[in-house]
């Protein structure tokens, strides 16, 4: 069974139809290999209550497996996506945001200014991404390999630990695949 996904783009200009959202399309493209179905998509303004309300509704009423936000993670006074996310999550998943920043730093030192967070609301994983299409691609790429396992774990469908192919090779003597 595939994963049910929501993409929430946070952009004042996008919400006023003054900017085309290309980050949402990039997210859809990157999720193609994940057996994910985008069930909800919306562009909302940089308003904490609006963002938090949509996250709550999509997690609690729509029961989405994954919500990816795009935008509102920088230092501008209007960038409030992390605060909205923190207001609705029960538990943080800091390793995802750390991995995204680490990968982003390979592209630009500005990545260290990201305030993106990731967390859980019930069985829904919420991950903040930057607003630009290019940054979305750079930030989502390092976490894609673990998303399926994370979502399966939240559904109760995964075991305690699933070795990634790279882990199996590293664990074997001499780097050869373990048998």
Secondary structure by P-SEA (a helix, b strand, c coil): cbbbbbbbbbcccccccccccaaaaaaaaaaccccccccccccccccaaaaaaaaaaaaccccccbbbbcccccccccccaaaaaaaccccccaaaaaaaaaaaaaccccccccbbbbbbcccbbbbbbcccaaaaaaaacccccaaaaaaaaaacccccccccaaaaaaacccccccc
